[in-house]
Amino acid sequence: MLTDILNDVMMDLICGGVIIAVVAYLCGCFNGAVIVSKYILHDDIRTHGSGNAGLTNFYRTFGGPLTLVVISCDVLKAIVSILFGVWLISYLGYGGSGSLDLIYARYWAGLWCLLGHMFPCMFHFKGGKGILSGGTIALMLDWRIALVVWGGFLVLAVLTRYVSLGSCWAGASFPFATWFVYQDTVLLILSIIIGGLILYMHRGNIHRLLTGTENKFSLHKKG
């Protein structure tokens, strides 16, 4: 009897995890920079600047009010992914008071949303670097994690005008902030993967930072 119950719980969690992963990934694939540039401006952002389908490259290339649409897409898809993950786990009857199930669901959904953003299947797996979506995920996880991630990002980006330097801080500090808040091995592993993805997507920026060839951010878009 106990074995049957445990098997049912495992099947619920496995099926729930797969559904969350699929939905969050597809949400992440909804890349605002690609959609706006390709289908509204008819000028694919991936053919300009760094070739990255992210907010910074979009602003540098096009600027204008459509940048707000890109921001909204990156923020909303992260929110929808995590809210769906929380809802599904709750619907399955898990995530009660004091349970880590809902926190696991947030991290799991956040991870797959980032994977969709970075490697969107409908855009030839060429997406953005995940900073805005990742920052939104941090805000939805825990205010203390968001404070570390966003605080360091803003300080470094403002003082140096290197957005990529702040982004690297966000990726590197995320696992440490997660461990400080939760001290949970599963969450630590998920946070290392998320932070590692952020750093991996910025590997070109890291090289340019080390060689002194990285572009500084400006409020004025390139001509």
Buried (B, 14 or more C-beta within 10 A) or exposed (E): EEEEEEEEEEEBBEEBBEBBBEBBBBBBBBBBBBBBBBEEBEEBBBEBBBEBBBBBBBBBBBEEEBBEBBBEBBBBBBBBBBEBBBBBBBEBEBBEEEEBBBBBBBBBBBBBBBBBBBBBEEBEEBBBBBBBBBBBBBBBBBEBBBEBBBBBBBEBBEEBBBBBBBBBBBBBBBBBBBBEBBEBEEBBEBBBBBBBBBBEBBEBBBEBBEEEEBBEBEEEEEE
